[in-house]
Amino acid sequence: MHPQNQPIQLRHFDFDPQWVLYADEHLLVVNKPSGLLSVPGRGADKQLCLQSLLDEHYPQVRIVHRLDMDTSGLMVLAMNAEAHRQLSRQFQDRQISKTYLAVCSGKPSQLQGRIGLPMRCDWERRPLQMIDFRFGKSALTYWQVLHMHRDRFLILLTPITGRSHQLRLHMKMLGHPILGDNLYADRHSLQQTERLMLHAHSLSFRHPVSGSLMHFQCPPDWEH
């Protein structure tokens, strides 16, 4: 079976209070585990998600942005309509700073760089995305190698834009797919690990009411 045809493996999750790293009357910051949808998917078997689990304890919570199901890490959620509006505007205006950690296959020839390949949905193979210089939307990622191993490396990724699957596709196009990526990795890179080795590591934004700068970091649950 080709890696891109791997079936989605849904896991059962129970709410863990340790997911919540910060909470006040306006927002939550959580560490989403890998394998958990951010919001409900299509079908009765895809209703369990971060939003539904948080609803049981924070019934007013509202999703502001998403992480892919297999991506772990930091998310900020709103606790009321005004906070949702303010946080959504920060994302829209690219005032949110985010970094990700990933473990990628191979050995890069450089230690840092930028990828500016435009992207769009590959409609015939959804949810896959594709590079398209004519119709694609601009997508920019900065990357920096943090640690090298024999056949893989730990990398810090800073997306300037927030396209769907941006980091996953950009690393594939660089020739170094993220390990465990069932959509974009080759068979060898897919089989090196049981999960997608991509983690939302840091998140900075302005508090929607006070305007104070808030910064969060959360390490991944893997050993690199």
Backbone as JSON, one array per atom type, in Angstrom:
{
  "sequence": "MHPQNQPIQLRHFDFDPQWVLYADEHLLVVNKPSGLLSVPGRGADKQLCLQSLLDEHYPQVRIVHRLDMDTSGLMVLAMNAEAHRQLSRQFQDRQISKTYLAVCSGKPSQLQGRIGLPMRCDWERRPLQMIDFRFGKSALTYWQVLHMHRDRFLILLTPITGRSHQLRLHMKMLGHPILGDNLYADRHSLQQTERLMLHAHSLSFRHPVSGSLMHFQCPPDWEH",
  "N": [[0.84, -1.2, 0.0], [0.58, 2.19, -0.89], [2.13, 4.95, 0.85], [0.44, 7.23, 0.91], [-2.05, 6.16, 0.87], [-2.6, 5.09, 3.26], [-4.8, 4.06, 5.83], [-6.74, 6.15, 8.04], [-6.0, 6.07, 11.42], [-7.96, 6.01, 14.1], [-7.93, 6.9, 17.49], [-8.97, 6.24, 20.86], [-9.72, 8.75, 23.21], [-9.64, 10.13, 26.47], [-10.53, 13.0, 28.37], [-7.82, 14.83, 29.64], [-6.75, 16.62, 32.34], [-4.19, 17.68, 32.38], [-3.66, 18.51, 29.85], [-4.42, 21.15, 29.68], [-2.75, 24.06, 29.78], [-2.93, 26.7, 30.44], [-5.46, 28.82, 31.71], [-8.02, 31.23, 31.71], [-10.76, 33.54, 32.17], [-11.14, 34.25, 29.58], [-9.67, 32.78, 27.7], [-8.16, 29.62, 26.7], [-5.15, 27.71, 26.79], [-3.85, 24.92, 25.35], [-2.29, 21.67, 25.21], [-2.44, 19.72, 22.65], [-2.82, 16.24, 22.09], [-1.11, 13.97, 19.85], [-2.93, 12.33, 17.27], [-5.49, 13.03, 17.9], [-8.36, 14.6, 16.72], [-8.84, 18.1, 16.01], [-11.32, 19.37, 15.67], [-14.72, 18.15, 15.12], [-14.92, 15.56, 12.63], [-16.07, 14.33, 9.42], [-18.73, 12.06, 9.6], [-20.0, 9.62, 11.91], [-18.06, 8.3, 13.38], [-16.05, 10.09, 13.76], [-16.47, 12.07, 15.61], [-15.41, 12.41, 18.12], [-13.16, 14.62, 19.53], [-10.79, 17.28, 20.21], [-12.27, 19.59, 20.76], [-14.83, 18.52, 21.51], [-14.16, 17.07, 23.79], [-13.17, 19.08, 25.48], [-15.47, 20.57, 25.73], [-16.99, 19.33, 27.69], [-15.96, 20.2, 30.06], [-15.41, 22.87, 29.75], [-17.8, 24.43, 28.68], [-18.27, 26.7, 27.15], [-16.22, 27.01, 25.36], [-14.42, 27.91, 22.37], [-13.22, 27.11, 19.19], [-10.34, 28.47, 17.72], [-8.19, 28.11, 15.94], [-6.66, 25.35, 14.16], [-4.97, 22.19, 14.55], [-3.48, 19.61, 12.59], [-4.77, 16.26, 12.81], [-2.77, 14.36, 13.5], [-0.72, 15.92, 14.37], [0.84, 17.17, 17.24], [0.66, 19.41, 20.11], [0.68, 23.0, 20.89], [-2.3, 24.88, 21.23], [-4.49, 27.68, 21.1], [-7.56, 28.61, 22.53], [-10.75, 30.22, 22.52], [-12.84, 31.67, 25.07], [-15.13, 33.11, 24.94], [-17.28, 35.13, 22.81], [-16.14, 37.64, 22.11], [-13.41, 37.34, 22.73], [-12.86, 35.31, 20.94], [-13.21, 36.67, 18.53], [-11.17, 38.62, 18.66], [-8.82, 37.03, 18.88], [-9.0, 35.54, 16.52], [-8.7, 37.57, 14.65], [-6.04, 38.26, 15.11], [-4.76, 35.96, 14.13], [-5.6, 36.11, 11.44], [-4.37, 38.49, 10.66], [-1.77, 37.78, 10.83], [-0.39, 38.1, 13.24], [0.23, 36.35, 15.15], [2.74, 34.39, 16.54], [4.38, 31.38, 15.79], [6.1, 28.33, 16.37], [7.38, 25.16, 15.3], [8.46, 21.87, 16.1], [10.13, 19.25, 14.41], [10.95, 15.96, 13.29], [12.9, 14.91, 10.72], [13.54, 13.07, 7.69], [16.69, 11.89, 6.42], [19.65, 13.83, 5.49], [20.33, 17.06, 5.57], [21.82, 19.42, 3.26], [22.3, 21.97, 4.03], [22.12, 24.07, 6.97], [20.09, 25.77, 7.58], [17.32, 27.66, 6.22], [14.88, 28.86, 3.81], [11.58, 28.23, 2.58], [9.53, 28.87, -0.06], [7.25, 27.97, -1.52], [4.31, 28.07, -3.43], [0.96, 26.96, -2.65], [-1.88, 24.77, -3.06], [-5.08, 23.07, -2.72], [-5.08, 19.65, -3.65], [-7.4, 18.69, -5.51], [-8.38, 16.3, -6.6], [-7.26, 14.42, -5.01], [-7.9, 14.85, -2.36], [-7.37, 14.76, 1.22], [-4.95, 15.86, 0.35], [-2.44, 18.31, -0.35], [-0.9, 20.45, -2.84], [1.9, 21.71, -4.75], [1.63, 24.63, -6.63], [2.43, 26.83, -8.98], [0.95, 28.56, -10.48], [-1.79, 28.75, -9.66], [-1.65, 28.44, -6.93], [-1.67, 29.48, -3.45], [0.34, 31.86, -1.7], [3.0, 30.62, 0.32], [5.09, 30.42, 3.04], [7.91, 29.27, 4.73], [10.29, 29.19, 7.3], [13.27, 27.45, 8.24], [15.37, 25.64, 10.52], [18.05, 23.63, 11.37], [18.4, 21.78, 14.31], [19.56, 19.56, 15.51], [21.61, 16.91, 14.43], [21.36, 13.57, 13.26], [22.37, 10.27, 12.24], [20.71, 9.43, 10.07], [18.57, 11.14, 10.14], [17.08, 14.23, 11.32], [16.57, 16.82, 13.76], [14.45, 19.56, 13.57], [13.68, 23.06, 13.59], [10.8, 24.71, 12.77], [9.36, 27.54, 11.31], [6.47, 28.79, 10.42], [5.36, 31.33, 8.27], [3.1, 31.88, 6.85], [-0.12, 30.2, 7.04], [-0.96, 27.75, 5.73], [-2.91, 24.82, 4.95], [-1.42, 21.78, 5.8], [1.07, 22.85, 5.33], [3.76, 22.74, 6.46], [4.31, 20.03, 6.28], [4.15, 19.46, 3.52], [6.05, 21.28, 2.49], [8.44, 20.32, 3.65], [8.57, 17.83, 2.46], [8.96, 18.63, -0.22], [11.43, 19.75, 0.04], [12.92, 17.54, 0.13], [13.14, 16.09, 2.41], [11.12, 14.47, 4.07], [8.79, 14.61, 6.85], [9.13, 12.35, 9.5], [6.96, 9.56, 9.84], [4.81, 10.6, 8.44], [1.83, 10.07, 7.03], [0.75, 11.05, 4.72], [2.58, 12.4, 3.06], [5.14, 11.32, 3.21], [7.72, 9.06, 2.05], [7.73, 5.44, 1.86], [9.75, 4.35, 3.55], [10.4, 6.49, 5.31], [7.92, 6.85, 6.48], [7.61, 4.52, 7.97], [9.42, 4.7, 10.04], [8.6, 5.54, 12.5], [5.89, 5.53, 14.9], [4.15, 7.64, 14.95], [3.27, 10.87, 13.58], [5.96, 12.97, 13.41], [5.74, 15.75, 14.32], [5.33, 18.76, 16.0], [3.67, 21.37, 17.62], [5.42, 23.77, 18.99], [5.92, 26.33, 20.18], [4.06, 29.32, 21.01], [2.92, 32.54, 20.54], [1.07, 35.44, 21.38], [-1.21, 38.25, 21.64], [-3.0, 39.0, 24.58], [-6.51, 38.79, 24.43], [-8.04, 40.68, 25.81], [-6.54, 42.22, 27.76], [-4.34, 42.85, 26.21], [-1.73, 42.23, 26.7], [1.43, 40.66, 26.0], [1.6, 37.22, 25.45], [3.33, 34.23, 25.92], [4.04, 30.9, 25.15], [5.56, 27.73, 25.65], [6.04, 24.31, 24.84], [7.33, 21.16, 25.27], [7.83, 18.36, 22.98], [6.48, 14.98, 23.19], [8.21, 13.04, 22.45], [11.44, 11.39, 22.17], [14.34, 12.67, 20.82]],
  "CA": [[0.0, 0.0, 0.0], [1.33, 3.44, -0.93], [1.94, 5.7, 2.09], [-0.67, 8.18, 0.86], [-3.31, 5.43, 0.98], [-2.7, 4.52, 4.59], [-6.05, 4.45, 6.48], [-6.63, 6.95, 9.26], [-6.17, 5.28, 12.63], [-8.56, 6.81, 15.16], [-7.71, 6.39, 18.82], [-9.89, 6.75, 21.87], [-9.12, 9.65, 24.18], [-10.4, 10.73, 27.56], [-9.99, 14.3, 28.73], [-6.75, 14.85, 30.63], [-6.58, 18.0, 32.8], [-2.84, 18.15, 32.11], [-3.62, 19.16, 28.55], [-4.67, 22.59, 29.85], [-1.55, 24.71, 30.3], [-3.31, 28.02, 30.96], [-6.89, 29.09, 31.58], [-8.66, 32.33, 32.41], [-12.16, 33.67, 31.73], [-11.18, 34.64, 28.17], [-9.0, 31.87, 26.78], [-7.44, 28.42, 27.13], [-4.02, 27.23, 26.0], [-3.8, 23.48, 25.6], [-1.33, 20.83, 24.5], [-3.23, 18.66, 22.01], [-2.03, 15.05, 21.8], [-1.14, 13.42, 18.5], [-3.97, 11.34, 17.05], [-6.8, 13.58, 18.28], [-8.87, 15.67, 15.87], [-9.1, 19.38, 16.67], [-12.77, 19.58, 15.59], [-15.33, 16.94, 14.57], [-14.79, 15.27, 11.22], [-17.29, 13.82, 8.78], [-19.05, 10.7, 10.0], [-20.24, 9.41, 13.34], [-16.85, 7.8, 14.03], [-15.06, 11.16, 13.86], [-17.03, 13.14, 16.44], [-14.52, 12.63, 19.27], [-12.13, 15.58, 19.15], [-10.39, 18.16, 21.3], [-13.39, 20.47, 21.09], [-15.88, 17.8, 22.23], [-13.65, 16.7, 25.12], [-13.11, 20.29, 26.29], [-16.85, 21.03, 25.97], [-17.52, 18.73, 28.91], [-15.41, 20.92, 31.21], [-15.45, 24.28, 29.42], [-18.86, 24.39, 27.66], [-18.3, 27.91, 26.33], [-14.98, 27.1, 24.6], [-14.57, 28.09, 20.93], [-12.01, 26.86, 18.43], [-9.8, 29.62, 16.99], [-7.38, 27.56, 14.86], [-6.61, 23.9, 14.23], [-3.8, 21.4, 14.2], [-3.8, 18.32, 11.99], [-5.03, 15.22, 13.8], [-1.55, 13.68, 13.94], [0.21, 16.91, 14.92], [0.63, 17.48, 18.65], [1.19, 20.69, 20.54], [-0.04, 24.13, 21.47], [-3.44, 25.55, 20.61], [-5.21, 28.64, 21.93], [-9.01, 28.56, 22.31], [-11.45, 31.35, 23.13], [-13.88, 31.32, 26.03], [-16.32, 33.92, 24.68], [-17.33, 35.62, 21.43], [-15.21, 38.75, 21.9], [-12.06, 36.76, 22.7], [-12.75, 34.59, 19.67], [-13.05, 37.66, 17.46], [-9.86, 39.24, 18.78], [-7.78, 36.06, 18.56], [-9.12, 35.22, 15.09], [-8.12, 38.68, 13.91], [-4.58, 38.15, 15.19], [-4.34, 34.94, 13.17], [-5.83, 36.62, 10.1], [-3.39, 39.54, 10.38], [-0.44, 37.17, 11.01], [0.24, 38.67, 14.43], [0.52, 35.22, 16.0], [4.03, 33.75, 16.25], [4.34, 29.95, 16.08], [7.19, 27.49, 15.89], [7.14, 23.74, 15.39], [9.59, 20.95, 16.05], [9.86, 18.07, 13.59], [12.07, 15.07, 12.98], [12.79, 14.68, 9.28], [14.38, 12.01, 7.13], [17.84, 12.25, 5.61], [20.71, 14.69, 6.0], [20.29, 18.25, 4.7], [23.11, 19.99, 2.85], [22.43, 23.24, 4.72], [21.61, 24.03, 8.34], [18.93, 26.63, 7.7], [16.88, 28.17, 4.94], [13.49, 29.26, 3.66], [10.84, 27.57, 1.52], [8.45, 29.77, -0.45], [6.52, 27.33, -2.61], [2.85, 28.3, -3.31], [0.21, 25.72, -2.43], [-3.34, 24.69, -3.15], [-5.61, 21.73, -2.51], [-5.08, 18.7, -4.75], [-8.82, 18.37, -5.39], [-8.65, 14.91, -6.95], [-6.68, 13.54, -3.98], [-8.09, 15.46, -1.04], [-7.0, 16.11, 1.68], [-3.6, 16.24, -0.04], [-2.16, 19.62, -0.93], [0.09, 20.35, -3.89], [2.56, 22.94, -5.16], [1.08, 25.13, -7.88], [2.98, 28.19, -9.16], [-0.02, 29.39, -11.18], [-3.02, 28.96, -8.9], [-1.43, 28.25, -5.51], [-1.55, 30.63, -2.55], [1.7, 32.01, -1.17], [3.27, 29.86, 1.54], [6.48, 30.68, 3.4], [8.38, 28.58, 5.93], [11.71, 29.24, 7.64], [13.67, 26.24, 8.95], [16.72, 25.62, 11.11], [18.41, 22.34, 11.94], [18.83, 21.87, 15.7], [20.39, 18.41, 15.89], [21.76, 15.96, 13.34], [21.63, 12.16, 13.51], [22.93, 9.6, 11.06], [19.78, 9.38, 8.94], [17.43, 12.01, 10.45], [17.5, 15.45, 12.01], [15.58, 17.62, 14.46], [14.4, 20.85, 12.89], [12.75, 24.08, 14.06], [10.06, 25.25, 11.63], [8.61, 28.76, 11.59], [5.6, 29.14, 9.29], [4.91, 32.72, 8.21], [1.71, 31.69, 6.46], [-0.71, 29.07, 7.75], [-1.69, 26.9, 4.79], [-3.13, 23.44, 5.36], [-0.31, 20.85, 5.52], [2.21, 23.61, 4.81], [5.06, 22.24, 6.9], [4.46, 18.66, 5.8], [4.44, 19.49, 2.09], [7.3, 21.98, 2.25], [9.57, 19.44, 3.96], [8.63, 16.83, 1.39], [9.55, 19.26, -1.4], [12.85, 19.97, 0.33], [13.57, 16.24, 0.03], [13.31, 15.54, 3.76], [9.78, 14.37, 4.67], [8.69, 14.4, 8.29], [8.94, 10.94, 9.82], [5.61, 9.18, 10.25], [3.79, 11.35, 7.71], [1.1, 9.12, 6.2], [0.28, 11.71, 3.51], [3.62, 12.94, 2.19], [6.43, 10.64, 3.35], [7.96, 7.8, 1.36], [7.46, 4.29, 2.72], [10.79, 4.19, 4.57], [10.24, 7.56, 6.31], [6.67, 6.59, 7.19], [7.72, 3.37, 8.88], [10.44, 4.92, 11.05], [8.0, 5.91, 13.78], [4.47, 5.21, 14.98], [3.35, 8.86, 14.9], [3.83, 12.0, 12.85], [6.93, 13.66, 14.28], [5.53, 17.19, 14.16], [4.81, 19.26, 17.27], [3.57, 22.82, 17.77], [6.31, 23.92, 20.14], [5.76, 27.63, 20.86], [2.92, 30.11, 20.56], [2.91, 33.88, 21.13], [-0.06, 36.25, 20.93], [-1.67, 39.27, 22.59], [-4.22, 38.64, 25.3], [-7.61, 39.46, 23.73], [-8.63, 41.76, 26.61], [-5.51, 43.1, 28.33], [-3.36, 43.22, 25.2], [-0.37, 41.85, 27.1], [2.02, 39.6, 25.2], [1.62, 35.93, 26.1], [4.21, 33.31, 25.21], [3.99, 29.55, 25.71], [6.38, 26.68, 25.05], [5.68, 22.97, 25.31], [8.18, 20.19, 24.58], [7.13, 17.18, 22.46], [6.53, 13.8, 24.05], [9.13, 12.06, 21.89], [12.86, 11.58, 22.4], [15.0, 12.83, 19.54]],
  "C": [[0.88, 1.25, 0.0], [1.09, 4.23, 0.34], [0.74, 6.62, 2.08], [-2.02, 7.49, 0.93], [-3.47, 4.76, 2.33], [-4.02, 4.95, 5.24], [-5.79, 5.26, 7.73], [-6.92, 6.06, 10.46], [-6.7, 6.19, 13.74], [-8.36, 6.14, 16.5], [-8.78, 6.94, 19.76], [-9.13, 7.63, 22.86], [-10.14, 10.0, 25.25], [-9.74, 12.05, 27.92], [-8.94, 14.16, 29.83], [-6.53, 16.3, 31.07], [-5.18, 18.56, 32.52], [-2.69, 18.74, 30.71], [-3.71, 20.68, 28.68], [-3.46, 23.23, 30.53], [-1.84, 26.08, 30.9], [-4.81, 28.2, 30.75], [-7.24, 30.37, 32.33], [-10.07, 32.49, 31.82], [-12.28, 33.98, 30.24], [-10.59, 33.6, 27.22], [-8.44, 30.64, 27.5], [-6.22, 28.24, 26.24], [-3.82, 25.77, 26.36], [-2.69, 22.84, 24.77], [-2.1, 19.64, 23.92], [-2.34, 17.43, 21.74], [-2.13, 14.65, 20.33], [-2.22, 12.35, 18.4], [-5.36, 11.8, 17.38], [-7.18, 14.7, 17.32], [-9.04, 16.95, 16.67], [-10.6, 19.65, 16.76], [-13.39, 18.32, 15.0], [-15.1, 16.8, 13.07], [-16.11, 14.79, 10.65], [-17.51, 12.37, 9.19], [-19.16, 10.56, 11.5], [-19.0, 8.95, 14.08], [-15.8, 8.87, 14.21], [-15.57, 12.34, 14.69], [-16.17, 13.41, 17.69], [-13.36, 13.52, 18.83], [-11.78, 16.44, 20.37], [-11.56, 19.04, 21.73], [-14.46, 19.74, 21.9], [-15.42, 17.42, 23.63], [-13.57, 17.93, 26.03], [-14.51, 20.8, 26.63], [-17.41, 20.51, 27.29], [-17.08, 19.5, 30.16], [-15.44, 22.43, 31.01], [-16.51, 24.46, 28.31], [-18.91, 25.61, 26.75], [-17.1, 28.0, 25.38], [-15.25, 27.14, 23.1], [-13.21, 27.88, 20.25], [-11.6, 28.11, 17.66], [-9.0, 29.16, 15.78], [-7.28, 26.06, 15.08], [-5.19, 23.39, 14.05], [-4.28, 20.13, 13.52], [-3.97, 17.27, 13.08], [-3.74, 14.63, 14.35], [-0.48, 14.62, 14.46], [-0.14, 17.17, 16.38], [1.04, 18.92, 18.93], [0.18, 21.76, 20.87], [-1.16, 24.66, 20.59], [-4.02, 26.54, 21.61], [-6.68, 28.6, 21.54], [-9.65, 29.72, 23.06], [-12.55, 30.86, 24.06], [-15.14, 32.18, 25.88], [-16.19, 34.52, 23.28], [-16.32, 36.73, 21.17], [-13.77, 38.25, 21.84], [-11.83, 36.01, 21.4], [-12.5, 35.57, 18.52], [-11.65, 38.26, 17.48], [-8.73, 38.27, 18.39], [-7.81, 35.69, 17.08], [-8.51, 36.32, 14.24], [-6.6, 38.63, 13.96], [-4.05, 37.08, 14.23], [-4.48, 35.46, 11.74], [-4.77, 37.65, 9.71], [-1.94, 39.07, 10.58], [0.33, 37.83, 12.15], [0.55, 37.59, 15.46], [1.86, 34.63, 15.58], [3.98, 32.29, 16.69], [5.64, 29.31, 15.61], [6.81, 26.04, 16.13], [8.47, 23.01, 15.45], [9.19, 19.75, 15.21], [11.13, 17.25, 13.48], [11.9, 14.62, 11.54], [13.83, 13.65, 8.82], [15.56, 12.59, 6.36], [18.83, 13.15, 6.31], [20.79, 15.92, 5.1], [21.68, 18.78, 4.4], [23.36, 21.34, 3.49], [21.81, 23.12, 6.1], [20.41, 24.94, 8.56], [18.54, 27.14, 6.32], [15.43, 28.6, 4.98], [12.89, 28.5, 2.48], [9.65, 28.46, 1.2], [7.62, 29.23, -1.6], [5.0, 27.51, -2.42], [2.08, 26.99, -3.34], [-1.27, 25.89, -2.72], [-3.77, 23.26, -2.9], [-5.48, 20.91, -3.79], [-6.47, 18.07, -4.78], [-9.12, 16.91, -5.7], [-8.12, 13.94, -5.91], [-6.81, 14.16, -2.6], [-7.97, 14.4, 0.07], [-5.59, 16.55, 1.28], [-3.55, 17.65, -0.61], [-1.05, 19.45, -1.97], [0.73, 21.72, -4.14], [2.01, 23.35, -6.52], [1.52, 26.58, -8.03], [2.0, 29.12, -9.87], [-1.21, 29.75, -10.31], [-2.83, 28.85, -7.38], [-1.36, 29.56, -4.74], [-0.14, 30.66, -1.96], [1.85, 31.24, 0.14], [4.77, 29.99, 1.83], [6.82, 30.02, 4.73], [9.87, 28.82, 6.1], [12.06, 27.99, 8.44], [15.11, 26.34, 9.43], [16.96, 24.26, 11.75], [18.93, 22.55, 13.37], [19.77, 20.74, 16.09], [20.41, 17.4, 14.74], [22.0, 14.55, 13.89], [22.12, 11.53, 12.21], [21.98, 9.68, 9.86], [18.53, 10.23, 9.16], [17.94, 13.24, 11.17], [16.3, 16.13, 12.65], [15.62, 19.03, 13.9], [13.37, 21.76, 13.58], [12.12, 24.73, 12.84], [9.25, 26.46, 12.07], [7.76, 29.11, 10.38], [5.19, 30.61, 9.37], [3.45, 32.77, 7.76], [1.19, 30.44, 7.15], [-1.54, 28.18, 6.83], [-1.84, 25.49, 5.35], [-1.99, 22.56, 4.89], [0.95, 21.56, 5.04], [3.55, 23.02, 5.18], [5.33, 20.85, 6.34], [4.83, 18.64, 4.32], [5.76, 20.19, 1.8], [8.51, 21.09, 2.57], [9.69, 18.31, 2.95], [9.32, 17.41, 0.16], [11.02, 19.58, -1.2], [13.64, 18.67, 0.21], [13.78, 15.55, 1.35], [11.95, 15.45, 4.45], [9.84, 14.16, 6.17], [8.4, 12.93, 8.56], [7.51, 10.69, 10.29], [4.5, 9.87, 9.52], [3.08, 10.42, 6.72], [0.54, 9.74, 4.93], [1.4, 12.05, 2.55], [4.96, 12.2, 2.25], [6.51, 9.43, 2.43], [7.78, 6.66, 2.36], [8.49, 4.16, 3.85], [10.61, 5.23, 5.68], [8.97, 7.37, 7.12], [6.84, 5.54, 8.27], [8.75, 3.55, 9.99], [9.87, 5.21, 12.43], [6.51, 5.63, 13.74], [3.57, 6.44, 14.91], [4.03, 9.88, 14.0], [4.71, 12.8, 13.79], [6.89, 15.17, 14.02], [4.79, 17.71, 15.38], [4.82, 20.77, 17.28], [4.23, 23.21, 19.09], [6.14, 25.23, 20.89], [4.65, 28.42, 20.2], [2.95, 31.45, 21.29], [1.78, 34.7, 20.52], [-0.36, 37.31, 21.99], [-2.94, 38.8, 23.27], [-5.38, 39.43, 24.71], [-8.25, 40.6, 24.51], [-7.56, 42.73, 27.11], [-4.51, 43.6, 27.3], [-1.94, 42.84, 25.54], [0.11, 40.68, 26.25], [2.09, 38.31, 26.01], [2.46, 34.97, 25.26], [4.21, 31.97, 25.93], [4.94, 28.65, 24.92], [6.0, 25.35, 25.66], [6.54, 21.95, 24.57], [7.36, 19.03, 24.03], [7.31, 16.0, 23.39], [7.43, 12.7, 23.47], [10.56, 12.37, 22.32], [13.55, 11.63, 21.05], [16.51, 12.59, 19.66]]
}
